[in-house]
Amino acid sequence: MSTGKGDISGWLVRRSPWPPWLGLVAVLGVLTGHVARATPDGGMDNAIVVRAAHAWLEGRSPYDDPHFLYLPGAVLAAVPQALLPPDLLRVLVPSAVMACLVGGWACALRLHRVPLDSRLAALGLIALAAGFAPFGHLVRLGNWTATAVLALPLGLLLMSRGRWTAAGAVLGTALALKPLLAPLALLFLFAGRWKALAVLAAVPALASGACALLLPDPAGFFTRTLPFLLHGQDAFVRLYEASPGAVLPRLGVPRLAARTLALAACAAGLVAAYRRWGRADPGPLRLSETAAGLMLSVFLVSRPSYDHYLVVVVPLLLAGLPYPGSVARGPWFWLALVPQLPGLTWPYLEQVQRRAFKDAVTLCGLMAAVAAHRPDRRPRVGPAAPAGEGPRAAAPGDDHIYTG
C-alpha cells in the first residue's frame, strides 16, 4: 500500500505514541472494572453455562435449562468456574472476555500485517470498546461468543501462513465450546483443504461425544436444544434476536415470508462469499472478507442471532482499513455501524427490547456492504515498515500476501 504524504494508510500503521495506548488501557480498564462491579455472577450468559456445570456436578442434566444452548464440551469447560467463589468470578469472567477480545484484535491486525504498536492497533481498539455498543454488551454478558472472537482471526492468521491443519484445530476447539464458527467449514471447502476440514469436524465431534458420555442425558443437545432452536426459542428470547426472520414478524410481515426473505439473503451472501474467494487478489483481504461474508450470511438465518455476534466480524474488517479497496474503506461499512453508537437514542427504539431492530439494520447493512464489495484489483502491498527499517520480506508460507 502506498504510504505517501497525505495517505491515511501510512498514518495508521506508524508507531503509536504513548497517549493512545494510555487511553486504551483506561478505556478497557474502566469497562472491565464496571462490569466486575455491576455483575455479581460474572455476566448473565456466562451464569447460564456455570449453572449447567453445577447441574452436572449434582447429577442432573445441564439441558434441563432450555436456555443452555451449548454443546456438551462447554459443560466440562465451565466446571472450574463452578468451583470458584462468586466474588472471584465477577472479576475473572469480564477479564477473560476482555482478554479474548484484545487477543482477537491483535490476531486480526497481524493477519493484515499491521504492527501491534501502530496507531490503528491502539485507536482501533479504543473505538471498538467506546464506540461500538456490542463490544461492551459482550463483556457485560460474559457470553462465550468471546471464544469465537479470538478463534476466527487466529485461525485466519494460521491460514495466511499456510498452516491450514492448525487452523482447523483452533477453529474446531472453538466449535466444541460454541458452534458459532461452523460456517467457516465452507472456507475450507472453497480452498480444497480436505485434511484441515476433517480436523475442523473431528475436534468438536470427538470432544462433544466424549463429554456427552459423562452426562446423565447424553443426547440432550439433540433431543432438547436443537428442537428449541429450530422452533425459534421462547417469546422472551425472541425479543433480542437480530435476524430478519425474527425481526420482520414484529413489524407485521408474515412469518413464512420473513423466513423466505432471510433464506434468500443468506443464499445470496454465500454466493457472494464464494465469488469473493474466487477473486484471488494478493493480500490478506481475500481471507478476511470471505470469512466475514460467510459468517454474516449465516447470521441472517441463525436462531438465535444476537447483537454481540457482530463483534466476531467487525474487528476483522476494521483491521483491513490500511488497505485501499477494503470493505472498511467503503462508506456503507461505516453507515451500517451508526445504529451501534452508544448513547445514540433512536425514536421508538428506546426500550431495550426493541434494540433488535437496530441490530438487524446493522447486520443487514454489513452483509450488503461485504456482498456488494468489489476489491481493488491493482497490486496491493502490506503495511509499510516502521521508519528506519527496510521493506518486510514475505515470510515462508505466507499465502496471498505481497509486501513492499
N, C-alpha and C positions, 0 to 999 in steps of 0.2 A: 504494500500500500504506500501511497505517496505520503511523505511527511514534510512537505514543503511548508513554507511560512503561510499561515492562514488556514492550513488543513487541520481539521479537528482530530484526524486520526493520530497525527504526531503528538498533539497536545495530550490526548487521552492516555497514550502509552508511555509518556515520560514519567520519570520517578516522582512520586508524590512527596511534597514537603510534609513536615510533621503535623501542621494543623488539621488536614483532612483525616489523618489517622487518629488524632486526638478526638476529633468529632465522632469518628466511627466507634471508638471504644466507649465514648459517653453514651451514644445512642443505643448501642447493643446492651451496655450495662444497665441503663435505665429501663429498657424494655424487659430484660430478664429479671431485674430486681422487682419491677412492678408485678410481673406475673407470679413470681415466687411469693410475694406478699398477698396477692389477691386470690390465689387459687390454692387452698389448703390441701387438695387431693392431687396436685400436680397437673391439673387440667382435666376437663370433663371427659374427653375422648380417651385419654390415657387411663383414666379411672375405670372405664369400661373393660379394658384389657386386664387391668390389675384385678378387678372383681372376678373376671373369668379365671385368672390364675388361682385366686382364693377358692373359687368353687371347685377347681380340680384338686387342690390340696385337701379340701374337705370331703372329697369323694363324689362330688356332684358333677354334672355335665356343664361345661362352660357355655354350651349352646342353649341352656335354659333361658339365657338373656337374649331376646331377639335382636338387640342392638349390637351384639358381638358378631361382627361380620368378617372376622379374620380366619385364616387357615389354622390348623392345629398347631403348627410350629410357633405361632405367636403366643400360645398359652404357656409353653415351657420357657419362651424367651422372656415372659413377664414374671416368671416365678421369683427371680431375685428382687424385683420391686415389691412383690407381695410380702417379702420377709423384712422389708425396711420400714422404719417408723415413718408416719406421715410427715412429720416436721422435716425429715431429711428429703423425702420425695418432693416436697414443694419447692425445694431448691435444685435438686438434681435433675428433675424432669425438664423444666424450661432451659436449664443449662445444656442438657444433652440435645434438646431440639435445636437450640441456637448453634451448637457445635456442628450439627448436621447441615444446617443452612449455610453457615460460613464455609464449611468444607465443600459443599456443593458449588458455591460461588467460586471458590478457589479452583476447583477442577474445571468449571466452565471457562474460567479465564485461561488456564493452561491449555485447554483444548483449542482455544483461539490464539494461542501463543502470546497472550498478554501478560506482561510481568506482574507478579504479585505485589510489587512495591510501586505500581503505577497509580496515576490519578484515577483511572477508571476503577481499579481494584477498591480503592477507599471510597470514592464518591458514589460509585455504583451501589455498594452495599449500604451506604447511608440512605441513598434514595429508596432502596427496597425496604429497609427497616422503617423509615419515617414517612415514606410517600406511597407505599403500596399496602393497602389495608389487609389483604390476605396473608401477608408475611406475619404481621402481628397476631392475626387470628390463629394461625397455625401454632405459634408459640404459646398463646393462651390456652388453646385446647389440648396441647400436648399430643396432637394426633400423630400416628405413626407414618403418615404421609412424609414426614421428615426423612425417613429412611430412603424413600424414593427420590427426594430432592438431592440427596447425596449420591445415590447409586447411579442415577441416569447420567450426569456429566462424567462421573468416574468411569462408567462403562464406555461412554463415547470416547473419552480420552485414551483408554486402552485400545479401542478400535482404531483410532487415528495413528497409533503406533504399531499397528499390525498384530496386536495381541487379542484376537477375537475370542479365543477359548477362555482366556482370563476374564474378558468382558462378560461372556456367558455365565461364568461362575459368580461374578459380582452381581449381575442382574438377577440371576437365579436365586441367590441368597435373599435379595430384597423381595422377590416374589414369594419366598417361603414365609416372610413376615407379613406382607400385604400384597395381594396380586394386582397392584395398580399398574405396574410396568409391563403387563402381559402384551400390550400392542407392539412392543419392541421386537417380539418374535418375527414380525413381518420385516423388520430391518435386516435381520439375519437371513431371512428368505430372499429379500431383494439382492443381497450381496452374495448369495450362494454359499454361505458359511455353515455347512451342514453339521460339522463336528461341534462347532460352537453352539449351534441351535439345539443339538442334542444335550449339551451340557446345561444350557439355559432351562430346558424342560426337565432334565433329570434331577437337578438340585432341589427344586421345590417339591417335585413328586416324591422323591425319596425321603426328604425331611418331613413332609406332611404325612406320608404313610407311616413312618416310624413313630412320629409323635401321636398320630391318631390311635395307634395300638395301645397307648398308655392312658387314653381317655375312657371313661365309662360309656361314652356314646361315640364310638369311632367314626360312624357315618353321619354324625350330627351336622357337619358342614353341608352335606348334600341333601339330607332329609329336612333340615330346618332353615339353614341360612340361604341356600340357593332359592327355594320357593319364596322366601321373604323378599329377596332381591328382585326376582322375576315379577312379582306382583306389585312392585313399586313401594315396598315398605309400608309404614303406617302414616296416618294423616299428619302427625306432628313432624316427623322427619321430612315428609314431602314438602313442607313449607320452606325448607332450606336448600332444596335441590335446584341446581342451576341449569340442568339440561333442558332443551326446548320441549322434550316430551313431558316434563313436569311443570314447566312454567306456562306454556301456551294454554293448557286446560284451565288455568287460573284466570286467563283472560277471555274465556268463553269458547275457545277453539275445541271442537270435539276431540276426545282422547285419541281416537284412531287416526284422525287427520294429523294431530300433533306428532304421534309416533312415526307416521309415514314421512312427514317432513324431516324429522330428526334423522331417520334412517337414510333418506335421500342425501341429506347434507353430509352425513358420515361417509357414505359411499363416494361422494364427490371429493371429500377431503382425502380419503385413502388413495383415490386415483391420482390426485394432485401430488401426494407424497411419493407415490411410485414414479411419477414423471419427474419430480424433483431429484430423486435418486438417479434417474436415467441421465440427467444433465451433470456429467462427471467433471464439473469445472474444478480447477485447482483451488486448494484452500480448505479449511475445516468447515465451512458453511454447509457443505453437502451433508455431512453427518448431522449437524445440529438442527438444520431446518427440516430435514427428512424426519428425524425423530420427533421434533415438535409437531409436525403435521400429523404424524401417526397418533400421538397422544391426544391432541386437541380433537381429532376426528372421533376418537372413541369416547372422549368426554361428552360429546354431543348426545350420545345414546346410553352411556353407562348409568346405571342406577345403583348407588347414588352418584351424584356429581356435584361436589361442593366447591365453594369459592377457593379454599386453600389448595385444591388440586392445581390451580393456576400457578402456584409457586414452583411446581415441578418444571414448568415450561418457560416462564417469563425470564428468570435469570439466565437460562441457556441462550435465549435470543438476545438479551441485553448485552451479554458478553461479546457478541459479534459486532457491536457498534463501531469499532475502529475500521471495519472492512467496508469499503464502498460497495454498494449493491446488496447489503444485508437487509433482512427484514426490518431490523431495528432502525435502519436509516430512512424507512418509509413513514409518511405521516399517519397512515392507518394503524400502525402498531401503537403509536402514542395516543391517538384518539380512542382506541379500544380500552386503554388503561385509565381514561379520565373518570369513569364511574367508580374506580377503586381508590380515589384520592381520599385519605382520611379527613374527616371534618367537613367534607362537601355534602351538604344535605340536599336531597332531591325532593321536589314536591310530590306528595302522596306516597313517598317511599321512606318516610321517617321511621316507621316501625321495623324492628329487626327482622320480623317475619316476612317482610317484603323486600329485603335486600337481595333475594334470589333473582329479582327482575334485573337489578344492576349487574349481578354476576353473569346472568345469561347474556346480557348485551356484550360484556367483556369477552366471554367465551366465544360467542359467535363472531365478534369483531376480530379477535385474534385469529380464529380459524380462517376467516375470509382474507385477512392480511397475509397469512402464510400460504394459503392455497393459491391466491392470485399473484403471489410474488414471482417475478422473473429475475433471476440473478444476473448480475453484470457478467457478461461473457469475456470481458477483457482479462488479460493475465493479472492475477492477483498475488500479492506477496504478503508475508507476515508482518507483524508489528516491528517497527524499527528497533534496533538495539539501543540501549542507553548511550548517552553521549560519551565519547571516548572509546567505545568498543566498535569492533568491526561487525559486518553483517553476520547474522547467525546462520551457520550451515545446517542443512537438513539433517535431522537425527536418523540413525538407522531405523528402518521400519516405519517412518512417517508416511502415512498414506494420504494422497491427495493434497499434500502440503508443499507449497512453494514459498520459500522465504528469501528476502532480499538482504 
